[in-house]
């Protein structure tokens, strides 16, 4: 089940249609007449790395505590919740007040927006930051892979049970608060576009 906000125009209609075709229950999402569907545009270099990006995520401000309260029963009964830091601090506060019995998975989104999750780290089951986001959340420099266990432990100290740290071409570092840690190397492929890599990893 996906709770999100879509504009009532061709982009929102296409997203709704494609997501439903993929088997996702969209019946609790909001279709809004007054706001356009969020848009993200990125420009990439020939090696796949991003040069610049712009976005319009204003519609996500409409996912406020009042609207989320309409879904209170579903939130309270959820065994697992996946959210990201595009949500407003007020919406995150409301969500964490409702889903304390659920395993909460968080995609940090960006080095700027990830700071919104700082007050709620102790309720996070699994956190998926990249290197820059992990540095922002811990204040610890992550210039070398050897520092990954230190950064992961700092997040465990804040309450996070599992950390999945994406480290670009080096792969990912997994850490569990009870001590299990390992590196997972990436499958060798030609990188065409890095934008979707973190989203695919979170999925």
Secondary structure, DSSP 8 states (H G I E B T S, - for coil): ----EEESSHHHHHHHHHHHHTT---TTSEEESSS---EEEEEE-TTS-EEEEEEE-GGGGGS-HHHHHTTHHHHHT-SEEEEETTS-HHHHHHHHHH-TTSEEEEE--STTGGGGGGGGGGG-SEEE-BHHHHHHHH-----SGGGHHHHHHHHHHTT-SEEEEE-GGG-EEEEETTS-EEEE-------S-STTHHHHHH-
